[in-house]
């Protein structure tokens, strides 16, 4: 049986509960789903205090008739740089390790055959 699709109401309820500090297992019981399914769905999402989706943007102020348009303010936050990495310990780690290993094996076979 294929997995059930998440409804908008379920997502809103789950986001609200997550914003209130409920655990994945508490949310799962309410949604009649597994805790791992809830965690997978909500992982990486930030629930706002109202439970609404974090992807909603702030409304822009309306322009006043006859007023010159104001340029948007540039961000004043300092960009945060990721620490230096060899590329083997991030999300693509297992794939990268597989590729590196395959290249090493190919080079060894080429050296033996030549």
Backbone as a chain_set.jsonl record, in Angstrom:
{"seq": "XXXXXXXXXXXXXXXXXXXXXXXXXXXXXXXXXXXXXXXXXXXXXXXXXXXXXXXXXXXXXXXXXXXXXXXXXXXXXXXXXXXXXXXXXXXXXXXXXXXXXXXXXXXXXXXXXX", "coords": {"N": [[0.84, -1.176, 0.0], [0.635, 2.189, -0.925], [2.174, 5.097, 0.608], [0.209, 7.404, 2.567], [-0.88, 10.568, 1.413], [-0.023, 13.82, 2.667], [-2.335, 16.034, 4.043], [-3.341, 19.49, 3.735], [-4.44, 20.428, 6.098], [-3.428, 18.58, 7.955], [-0.687, 19.152, 7.797], [-0.678, 21.818, 8.721], [-1.622, 21.438, 11.333], [0.41, 19.779, 12.348], [2.637, 21.489, 12.105], [1.831, 23.514, 13.848], [1.725, 22.102, 16.286], [4.412, 21.372, 16.462], [5.566, 23.87, 16.722], [4.64, 24.464, 19.223], [6.171, 22.862, 20.735], [5.786, 20.101, 20.778], [6.621, 16.611, 20.641], [7.914, 14.463, 17.984], [6.722, 11.968, 18.189], [4.402, 12.538, 19.669], [3.032, 14.173, 17.868], [2.734, 12.328, 15.824], [0.97, 10.442, 16.968], [-1.371, 11.956, 17.127], [-1.816, 12.458, 14.417], [-2.178, 9.951, 13.399], [0.004, 8.558, 12.281], [3.382, 7.354, 11.687], [6.123, 8.076, 13.899], [8.531, 8.429, 12.589], [7.679, 9.104, 10.021], [6.507, 11.576, 10.479], [8.717, 12.993, 11.406], [10.345, 12.919, 9.114], [8.79, 14.431, 7.37], [8.648, 16.929, 8.629], [11.241, 17.626, 9.143], [13.831, 19.961, 9.085], [12.11, 22.013, 8.598], [10.984, 25.093, 9.822], [8.813, 25.826, 12.25], [6.53, 28.404, 12.685], [5.447, 30.55, 15.378], [2.724, 30.812, 15.15], [2.047, 28.591, 13.825], [1.882, 28.613, 11.15], [3.145, 28.166, 7.825], [6.661, 28.465, 7.401], [7.564, 29.501, 5.088], [6.098, 31.619, 4.199], [6.1, 35.0, 3.227], [6.813, 38.34, 4.487], [4.291, 40.85, 4.306], [4.471, 43.422, 1.852], [4.825, 46.948, 2.301], [2.216, 49.147, 1.228], [2.318, 51.276, -1.62], [2.293, 54.827, -1.548], [0.152, 57.072, -3.154], [1.587, 59.121, -5.599], [4.006, 59.252, -4.349], [7.544, 58.745, -4.473], [9.013, 55.662, -5.482], [10.537, 53.646, -3.01], [13.785, 52.342, -2.584], [14.517, 48.929, -1.746], [15.768, 47.965, 1.455], [19.106, 46.95, 1.938], [20.382, 43.857, 3.12], [21.669, 43.782, 6.378], [22.996, 41.905, 7.745], [25.807, 39.89, 8.512], [27.215, 37.628, 6.252], [27.228, 34.156, 6.903], [29.779, 31.878, 6.749], [30.362, 28.559, 5.739], [32.288, 26.144, 7.527], [35.542, 25.103, 6.439], [35.753, 22.204, 4.43], [36.478, 18.84, 3.499], [34.724, 17.771, 1.783], [33.841, 15.223, 2.14], [32.293, 14.709, 4.326], [29.763, 15.75, 4.368], [26.269, 15.977, 3.356], [26.393, 14.665, 0.882], [28.295, 12.823, 1.376], [28.402, 9.81, 1.497], [27.963, 9.217, -1.241], [30.035, 10.632, -2.452], [32.244, 9.342, -1.336], [31.903, 6.821, -2.451], [32.298, 7.388, -5.18], [34.971, 8.317, -5.159], [36.225, 6.013, -4.237], [35.628, 4.276, -6.383], [37.066, 5.499, -8.445], [39.682, 5.185, -7.5], [39.896, 2.378, -7.535], [39.615, 1.994, -10.316], [41.946, 3.259, -11.239], [43.908, 1.631, -10.086], [43.354, -0.817, -11.378], [43.896, -0.022, -14.006], [46.636, 0.527, -13.779], [47.621, -2.043, -13.178], [46.905, -3.466, -15.474], [48.38, -2.224, -17.476]], "CA": [[0.0, 0.0, 0.0], [1.466, 3.397, -0.974], [1.984, 5.982, 1.766], [-0.842, 8.427, 2.476], [-0.432, 11.955, 1.197], [-0.308, 14.746, 3.761], [-3.291, 17.088, 3.7], [-2.975, 20.826, 4.207], [-4.841, 20.522, 7.507], [-2.469, 17.804, 8.745], [0.565, 19.912, 7.85], [-0.87, 22.973, 9.6], [-1.697, 20.93, 12.706], [1.741, 19.308, 12.727], [3.487, 22.672, 12.284], [1.394, 24.181, 15.077], [2.172, 21.292, 17.417], [5.873, 21.467, 16.528], [5.844, 25.21, 17.26], [4.313, 24.433, 20.648], [7.162, 22.024, 21.405], [5.403, 18.69, 20.825], [7.604, 15.694, 20.056], [7.467, 13.806, 16.769], [5.817, 10.869, 18.541], [3.115, 13.136, 20.048], [2.395, 14.604, 16.625], [2.389, 11.106, 15.097], [-0.235, 9.869, 17.568], [-2.515, 12.795, 16.745], [-2.008, 12.362, 12.975], [-2.287, 8.534, 13.042], [1.151, 8.267, 11.419], [4.542, 6.956, 12.471], [6.984, 9.191, 14.314], [9.553, 8.651, 11.555], [7.042, 9.806, 8.909], [6.349, 12.968, 10.905], [10.055, 13.595, 11.434], [10.781, 13.112, 7.728], [8.019, 15.514, 6.757], [8.891, 18.217, 9.281], [12.669, 17.868, 9.341], [14.353, 21.114, 8.363], [11.131, 23.098, 8.545], [10.87, 25.879, 11.045], [7.411, 26.186, 12.485], [6.389, 29.705, 13.338], [4.654, 30.463, 16.602], [1.307, 30.692, 14.803], [1.844, 27.306, 13.195], [1.831, 28.783, 9.708], [4.364, 27.758, 7.127], [7.744, 29.438, 7.531], [7.91, 30.029, 3.782], [5.319, 32.823, 3.893], [6.908, 36.212, 3.373], [6.165, 39.493, 5.088], [3.627, 41.684, 3.297], [5.184, 44.659, 1.545], [3.985, 48.121, 2.526], [1.606, 49.66, 0.012], [2.869, 52.551, -2.079], [1.418, 55.984, -1.404], [-0.022, 57.714, -4.457], [2.405, 60.309, -5.81], [5.3, 59.141, -3.672], [8.571, 58.051, -5.251], [9.267, 54.332, -4.936], [11.71, 53.556, -2.149], [14.546, 51.105, -2.798], [14.497, 48.029, -0.589], [16.982, 48.023, 2.252], [20.004, 45.801, 1.801], [20.54, 43.098, 4.355], [22.818, 44.253, 7.152], [23.607, 40.795, 8.46], [27.043, 39.38, 7.951], [27.005, 36.257, 5.779], [27.921, 33.121, 7.655], [30.425, 30.935, 5.85], [30.504, 27.199, 6.258], [33.678, 25.801, 7.775], [36.197, 24.373, 5.359], [35.466, 20.779, 4.488], [37.067, 18.086, 2.405], [33.637, 17.331, 0.935], [33.515, 13.827, 2.394], [31.525, 14.532, 5.547], [28.476, 16.424, 4.303], [25.164, 15.13, 2.918], [26.794, 13.855, -0.259], [29.422, 12.02, 1.83], [28.45, 8.431, 1.012], [28.089, 9.209, -2.7], [31.376, 11.089, -2.783], [33.163, 8.268, -0.966], [31.733, 5.768, -3.455], [32.943, 7.839, -6.418], [36.418, 8.322, -4.925], [36.639, 4.608, -4.196], [35.553, 3.727, -7.735], [38.186, 6.063, -9.208], [40.904, 4.532, -7.015], [39.894, 1.015, -8.079], [39.862, 2.097, -11.752], [43.367, 3.579, -11.43], [44.678, 0.429, -9.759], [43.173, -1.778, -12.48], [44.621, 0.503, -15.167], [48.073, 0.323, -13.54], [47.923, -3.474, -13.27], [46.734, -3.918, -16.858], [49.338, -1.613, -18.407]], "C": [[0.886, 1.241, 0.0], [1.201, 4.278, 0.245], [0.887, 7.007, 1.498], [-0.23, 9.795, 2.23], [-0.84, 12.803, 2.393], [-1.299, 15.787, 3.269], [-2.786, 18.42, 4.245], [-3.288, 20.97, 5.692], [-3.859, 19.758, 8.398], [-1.154, 18.552, 8.894], [0.451, 21.111, 8.784], [-0.913, 22.537, 11.064], [-0.324, 20.496, 13.195], [2.686, 20.478, 12.973], [3.124, 23.414, 13.563], [1.9, 23.426, 16.301], [3.685, 21.372, 17.578], [6.281, 22.819, 17.123], [5.568, 25.291, 18.747], [5.239, 23.504, 21.431], [6.792, 20.559, 21.519], [6.477, 17.834, 20.161], [7.03, 15.073, 18.79], [6.477, 12.679, 17.099], [4.45, 11.395, 18.983], [2.33, 13.555, 18.808], [1.915, 13.376, 15.85], [1.112, 10.472, 15.641], [-1.474, 10.641, 17.134], [-2.849, 12.63, 15.263], [-2.271, 10.935, 12.5], [-1.245, 8.169, 11.99], [2.294, 7.804, 12.304], [5.372, 8.187, 12.818], [8.035, 9.478, 13.247], [8.959, 9.375, 10.341], [6.879, 11.288, 9.235], [7.699, 13.668, 10.885], [10.55, 13.872, 10.029], [10.08, 14.303, 7.089], [8.394, 16.873, 7.329], [10.365, 18.555, 9.431], [13.122, 19.045, 8.478], [13.367, 22.257, 8.242], [11.108, 23.812, 9.876], [9.416, 26.262, 11.188], [7.363, 27.535, 13.183], [5.491, 29.561, 14.546], [3.172, 30.334, 16.311], [1.005, 29.358, 14.158], [1.775, 27.417, 11.684], [3.169, 28.386, 9.106], [5.405, 28.86, 7.214], [8.097, 30.059, 6.191], [7.116, 31.269, 3.414], [6.171, 34.056, 4.15], [6.092, 37.319, 4.002], [5.456, 40.283, 4.001], [4.412, 42.969, 3.091], [4.261, 45.832, 1.82], [3.453, 48.638, 1.197], [2.196, 51.02, -0.321], [1.826, 53.653, -1.916], [1.348, 56.672, -2.762], [0.83, 58.982, -4.528], [3.77, 60.24, -5.155], [6.282, 58.369, -4.559], [8.813, 56.669, -4.642], [10.57, 54.302, -4.145], [12.459, 52.257, -2.441], [14.493, 50.244, -1.537], [15.835, 48.105, 0.135], [17.805, 46.762, 2.03], [20.144, 45.122, 3.154], [21.803, 43.565, 5.079], [23.486, 43.119, 7.925], [24.864, 40.339, 7.739], [26.816, 37.956, 7.484], [27.838, 35.27, 6.597], [28.493, 32.11, 6.667], [30.55, 29.585, 6.532], [31.979, 26.915, 6.515], [34.247, 24.995, 6.612], [35.972, 22.882, 5.548], [36.132, 20.101, 3.312], [36.0, 17.527, 1.472], [33.203, 15.904, 1.202], [32.65, 13.634, 3.623], [30.192, 15.28, 5.534], [27.405, 15.466, 3.801], [25.564, 14.202, 1.778], [27.947, 12.929, 0.108], [29.459, 10.602, 1.299], [28.622, 8.352, -0.5], [29.5, 9.6, -3.102], [32.401, 10.003, -2.459], [33.093, 7.132, -1.973], [32.461, 6.136, -4.742], [34.458, 7.816, -6.274], [36.946, 6.891, -4.908], [36.643, 3.981, -5.576], [36.708, 4.235, -8.592], [39.491, 5.39, -8.795], [41.0, 3.118, -7.575], [40.199, 1.044, -9.569], [41.332, 2.387, -12.036], [44.229, 2.358, -11.133], [44.564, -0.597, -10.86], [43.934, -1.319, -13.714], [46.131, 0.283, -15.003], [48.449, -1.15, -13.671], [47.862, -3.947, -14.706], [47.783, -3.35, -17.802], [50.74, -2.069, -18.19]], "O": [[1.792, 1.35, 0.826], [0.127, 4.21, 0.843], [0.666, 7.422, 0.36], [0.818, 10.127, 2.783], [-1.853, 12.547, 3.043], [-1.119, 16.358, 2.193], [-1.911, 18.46, 5.11], [-2.512, 21.552, 6.45], [-3.499, 20.235, 9.474], [-0.57, 18.588, 9.977], [1.372, 21.393, 9.551], [-0.318, 23.18, 11.928], [0.066, 20.804, 14.321], [3.451, 20.466, 13.937], [4.004, 23.889, 14.281], [2.436, 24.024, 17.235], [4.188, 21.434, 18.7], [7.215, 22.904, 17.921], [6.183, 26.087, 19.457], [5.108, 23.373, 22.648], [7.423, 19.83, 22.286], [7.156, 18.279, 19.236], [5.826, 15.139, 18.543], [5.509, 12.466, 16.369], [3.434, 10.76, 18.699], [1.124, 13.324, 18.712], [0.82, 13.382, 15.287], [0.268, 10.015, 14.871], [-2.503, 10.048, 16.812], [-4.02, 12.657, 14.884], [-2.558, 10.723, 11.322], [-1.552, 7.565, 10.963], [2.195, 7.853, 13.53], [5.328, 9.202, 12.123], [8.393, 10.634, 13.022], [9.646, 10.17, 9.699], [7.085, 12.149, 8.379], [7.816, 14.796, 10.407], [11.113, 14.935, 9.766], [10.693, 15.084, 6.361], [8.452, 17.86, 6.597], [10.699, 19.677, 9.813], [12.824, 19.105, 7.285], [13.738, 23.355, 7.828], [11.205, 23.187, 10.932], [8.858, 26.949, 10.333], [8.078, 27.768, 14.158], [4.836, 28.531, 14.709], [2.429, 29.802, 17.135], [-0.161, 29.017, 13.959], [1.622, 26.404, 11.002], [4.182, 28.287, 9.798], [5.08, 30.043, 7.113], [8.845, 31.036, 6.143], [7.424, 31.916, 2.413], [6.873, 34.145, 5.158], [4.864, 37.265, 4.052], [5.962, 40.379, 2.883], [4.952, 43.536, 4.041], [3.053, 45.738, 1.602], [4.135, 48.58, 0.174], [2.528, 51.809, 0.564], [0.632, 53.433, -2.12], [2.365, 56.834, -3.437], [0.795, 59.813, -3.621], [4.61, 61.107, -5.397], [5.895, 57.461, -5.296], [8.818, 56.524, -3.42], [11.578, 54.867, -4.568], [11.847, 51.193, -2.535], [14.434, 50.753, -0.419], [16.887, 48.283, -0.479], [17.269, 45.657, 1.947], [20.032, 45.762, 4.2], [22.862, 43.722, 4.472], [24.434, 43.35, 8.675], [24.959, 40.401, 6.513], [26.277, 37.144, 8.236], [28.995, 35.528, 6.93], [27.763, 31.555, 5.846], [30.808, 29.488, 7.731], [32.835, 27.407, 5.78], [33.521, 24.3, 5.901], [35.996, 22.367, 6.666], [36.329, 20.707, 2.259], [36.327, 16.879, 0.478], [32.28, 15.415, 0.551], [32.297, 12.499, 3.943], [29.558, 15.429, 6.58], [27.615, 14.253, 3.82], [25.107, 13.06, 1.726], [28.526, 12.303, -0.78], [30.459, 10.21, 0.698], [29.36, 7.497, -0.989], [30.096, 8.981, -3.984], [33.329, 9.776, -3.236], [34.119, 6.542, -2.313], [33.156, 5.306, -5.328], [35.158, 7.347, -7.172], [37.987, 6.597, -5.495], [37.561, 3.233, -5.913], [37.27, 3.477, -9.382], [40.316, 5.06, -9.647], [42.062, 2.702, -8.037], [40.964, 0.209, -10.052], [41.905, 1.825, -12.969], [45.184, 2.085, -11.861], [45.567, -1.195, -11.25], [44.553, -2.135, -14.398], [46.819, -0.095, -15.951], [49.502, -1.467, -14.225], [48.692, -4.757, -15.119], [48.049, -3.95, -18.843], [51.647, -1.636, -18.9]]}, "num_chains": 1, "name": "protein.A"}
